[in-house]
Amino acid sequence: MAENMIFEGKTTTEAIEKGLHELKLTKEQVEIKVLENEDKRSFFSILTPRIVKVQITPKQIKSVDRPRKEHKEISENIDFDTALKNVEKFLSEWIGKIPGEDVKYDLKVEEGYLKINIDGKDLNYLIGHRGEVLNQIQVLLSAIAGKNLEYKVHVILNICGYKEKREQSLEELAEKLEKTVIRTRKSITLEPMTAYERKIIHTKLQNSKKVTTSSIGEEPYRKVVISLK
């Protein structure tokens, strides 16, 4: 159960900001209850210092995105030969039917993941806005790879070098937002991202001396939060 904590300030806003800063949380991550409002003052309290108390209760937030220790253990039990055959059969038929020039693909197993790279001309429609279509195809290929297998096969799909471009863009965004959080001293919540994209933000800022990152929400609307340490 989440713990209730009391914070004080000269105003409600000051008390809340003090609490959020100490807890390293955003308003979306907590429940706030004003215990003593600055407007409710009796005649006898006029000469005493104004103090407002608020109760802040952290909401039950899902665990932060971190590499799962069990992934390596599970991947050792995956029949990647069968997974490769499943995907190879599908791609050999599908690639020949989709629009585009000089379309080719390659498959490899690396660090417990089945990595698929598709290259060619005029394939932007397979990527979509911010990789939405690519991510959907990736989910489909993961299901195909794991057909008749006991464990889920994690697939990483890259199309025309999109992943490298997106990674660079997210790293630059992380650096920019780190400076913003330090300057404004306010947490920033990013738009929903895939686990792959969230990991890029976490990794880029994991050695920062002044900010920390966490994730909130449920898939597929999970978001990264960048806050002061």
C-alpha positions as CSV (number, residue, x, y, z in Angstrom):
1,M,0.0,0.0,0.0
2,A,1.2,3.5,-0.9
3,E,2.5,5.6,2.1
4,N,0.8,8.9,2.9
5,M,3.3,11.8,3.5
6,I,2.6,15.3,4.8
7,F,4.4,18.4,3.5
8,E,4.2,22.0,4.6
9,G,4.5,25.4,2.9
10,K,3.4,29.0,3.1
11,T,0.9,28.3,0.3
12,T,-0.8,25.2,-1.1
13,T,1.3,25.4,-4.3
14,E,4.5,25.7,-2.3
15,A,3.6,22.7,-0.2
16,I,2.7,20.5,-3.2
17,E,5.9,21.5,-5.1
18,K,8.0,20.7,-2.1
19,G,6.4,17.3,-1.8
20,L,6.7,16.5,-5.5
21,H,10.4,17.6,-5.5
22,E,11.2,15.4,-2.5
23,L,9.4,12.4,-3.8
24,K,10.7,12.9,-7.3
25,L,7.2,12.4,-8.8
26,T,4.8,14.4,-11.0
27,K,1.2,15.4,-10.2
28,E,0.0,12.7,-12.4
29,Q,1.8,10.1,-10.2
30,V,0.2,11.1,-6.9
31,E,-3.0,11.9,-5.1
32,I,-3.1,15.2,-3.3
33,K,-5.3,16.2,-0.3
34,V,-5.1,19.7,1.3
35,L,-5.2,19.3,5.1
36,E,-4.9,22.9,6.1
37,N,-5.8,25.6,3.6
38,E,-4.3,29.1,3.7
39,D,-7.8,30.6,3.4
40,K,-9.1,29.1,6.6
41,R,-7.4,31.2,9.3
42,S,-9.0,32.2,12.6
43,F,-8.6,35.5,14.5
44,F,-6.2,33.9,16.9
45,S,-3.9,32.6,14.2
46,I,-3.4,36.0,12.5
47,L,-0.1,36.7,14.2
48,T,1.3,33.2,13.7
49,P,3.3,32.2,10.6
50,R,1.1,30.9,7.8
51,I,1.5,27.1,7.3
52,V,-0.4,25.0,4.8
53,K,-0.3,21.2,5.1
54,V,-1.0,18.8,2.2
55,Q,-1.1,15.0,2.2
56,I,0.6,13.4,-0.9
57,T,0.1,9.7,-1.6
58,P,2.1,8.1,-4.5
59,K,-0.1,6.1,-6.8
60,Q,0.6,2.5,-7.5
61,I,2.9,2.7,-10.5
62,K,4.1,-0.2,-12.5
63,S,7.8,-1.1,-12.4
64,V,10.3,1.0,-14.3
65,D,11.5,-0.3,-17.6
66,R,14.7,-2.2,-17.0
67,P,16.3,-5.1,-18.8
68,R,14.7,-8.3,-17.5
69,K,17.1,-10.7,-16.0
70,E,14.9,-13.6,-17.1
71,H,15.0,-12.8,-20.8
72,K,18.5,-14.4,-21.3
73,E,17.4,-17.5,-19.5
74,I,14.2,-17.8,-21.5
75,S,15.9,-17.1,-24.8
76,E,18.3,-20.0,-24.2
77,N,15.2,-22.3,-24.3
78,I,13.8,-20.8,-27.5
79,D,14.0,-23.0,-30.7
80,F,15.4,-20.2,-32.9
81,D,15.9,-22.6,-35.8
82,T,12.1,-23.1,-36.0
83,A,11.5,-19.4,-35.4
84,L,13.8,-18.5,-38.3
85,K,12.0,-21.0,-40.6
86,N,8.6,-19.6,-39.6
87,V,9.7,-16.1,-40.5
88,E,11.6,-17.1,-43.5
89,K,8.6,-18.8,-45.0
90,F,6.4,-15.8,-44.4
91,L,8.9,-13.2,-45.7
92,S,9.8,-15.1,-48.8
93,E,6.1,-14.9,-49.9
94,W,5.2,-11.5,-48.5
95,I,8.3,-9.5,-49.8
96,G,7.5,-10.5,-53.4
97,K,4.0,-9.1,-53.2
98,I,4.6,-5.7,-51.6
99,P,5.2,-2.5,-53.6
100,G,8.8,-1.3,-53.8
101,E,12.0,-1.7,-55.7
102,D,15.0,-3.9,-54.9
103,V,13.3,-5.1,-51.7
104,K,15.5,-7.6,-49.8
105,Y,15.7,-8.9,-46.2
106,D,18.0,-10.7,-43.9
107,L,17.6,-12.5,-40.5
108,K,19.9,-13.1,-37.6
109,V,19.7,-14.2,-34.0
110,E,21.6,-11.8,-31.6
111,E,21.5,-11.4,-27.8
112,G,18.3,-13.5,-27.5
113,Y,16.4,-11.5,-30.2
114,L,15.4,-12.4,-33.7
115,K,16.6,-9.4,-35.7
116,I,15.0,-8.7,-39.1
117,N,16.2,-6.1,-41.6
118,I,14.2,-5.1,-44.6
119,D,15.8,-2.7,-47.2
120,G,14.8,-1.3,-50.6
121,K,13.4,1.8,-52.3
122,D,10.0,3.4,-51.7
123,L,9.3,1.6,-48.4
124,N,8.3,4.5,-46.3
125,Y,4.7,3.2,-46.2
126,L,6.0,0.2,-44.2
127,I,7.4,2.6,-41.6
128,G,4.5,5.0,-41.1
129,H,4.3,8.1,-38.8
130,R,6.9,7.7,-36.1
131,G,7.2,4.0,-36.9
132,E,3.6,3.1,-36.2
133,V,3.3,0.7,-39.1
134,L,6.7,-0.8,-38.5
135,N,5.8,-1.5,-34.9
136,Q,2.6,-3.3,-36.0
137,I,4.5,-5.4,-38.5
138,Q,7.0,-6.2,-35.8
139,V,4.3,-7.5,-33.5
140,L,2.9,-9.6,-36.4
141,L,6.4,-11.1,-37.1
142,S,6.9,-11.9,-33.5
143,A,3.6,-13.9,-33.5
144,I,4.7,-15.7,-36.7
145,A,8.1,-16.5,-35.3
146,G,6.7,-18.0,-32.1
147,K,4.1,-20.2,-33.9
148,N,3.9,-23.6,-32.2
149,L,6.8,-22.6,-29.8
150,E,6.6,-22.6,-26.0
151,Y,8.2,-19.3,-25.4
152,K,7.6,-15.9,-27.0
153,V,10.1,-14.9,-29.6
154,H,11.2,-11.2,-29.3
155,V,11.6,-9.7,-32.8
156,I,13.4,-6.4,-33.6
157,L,12.4,-5.2,-37.0
158,N,14.4,-2.5,-38.9
159,I,13.3,-1.0,-42.3
160,C,15.6,1.1,-44.4
161,G,17.7,2.1,-41.4
162,Y,14.8,3.7,-39.6
163,K,15.8,2.4,-36.2
164,E,19.2,4.1,-36.3
165,K,17.6,7.4,-37.4
166,R,14.9,7.1,-34.6
167,E,17.5,6.3,-32.0
168,Q,19.6,9.3,-32.9
169,S,16.5,11.5,-32.8
170,L,15.5,10.2,-29.4
171,E,18.9,10.6,-27.9
172,E,19.0,14.2,-29.0
173,L,15.5,14.7,-27.5
174,A,16.7,13.2,-24.2
175,E,19.6,15.6,-24.0
176,K,17.4,18.6,-24.8
177,L,14.8,17.6,-22.2
178,E,17.5,16.9,-19.6
179,K,18.6,20.5,-19.9
180,T,14.9,21.7,-19.7
181,V,14.2,19.8,-16.5
182,I,17.4,21.1,-14.9
183,R,16.6,24.7,-15.9
184,T,12.9,24.6,-14.9
185,R,13.2,22.1,-12.0
186,K,10.0,20.5,-13.3
187,S,9.4,17.0,-14.4
188,I,8.5,16.2,-18.0
189,T,6.3,13.4,-19.2
190,L,6.9,12.3,-22.8
191,E,4.3,11.0,-25.2
192,P,3.6,7.2,-25.3
193,M,6.5,5.1,-26.7
194,T,7.3,1.5,-27.4
195,A,9.5,-0.4,-25.0
196,Y,12.4,-0.1,-27.5
197,E,12.1,3.7,-27.7
198,R,11.7,4.1,-23.9
199,K,14.9,2.0,-23.4
200,I,16.8,4.5,-25.6
201,I,15.7,7.4,-23.4
202,H,16.5,5.5,-20.2
203,T,19.9,4.4,-21.5
204,K,20.9,7.9,-22.7
205,L,20.2,9.5,-19.3
206,Q,21.1,6.6,-17.0
207,N,24.5,8.3,-16.1
208,S,23.1,11.8,-15.7
209,K,24.1,13.4,-12.4
210,K,21.0,15.6,-12.2
211,V,18.0,13.8,-13.7
212,T,16.5,10.4,-13.4
213,T,13.9,8.5,-15.6
214,S,11.0,6.3,-14.9
215,S,8.0,4.9,-16.8
216,I,4.3,5.2,-16.0
217,G,1.1,3.9,-17.5
218,E,0.0,0.7,-19.2
219,E,1.0,-0.6,-22.7
220,P,0.6,0.6,-25.4
221,Y,0.3,4.1,-23.7
222,R,3.4,3.7,-21.4
223,K,5.4,7.0,-21.0
224,V,8.8,8.0,-19.9
225,V,9.0,10.6,-17.1
226,I,12.2,12.7,-16.7
227,S,12.6,14.2,-13.2
228,L,15.3,15.9,-11.1
229,K,17.3,13.6,-8.8
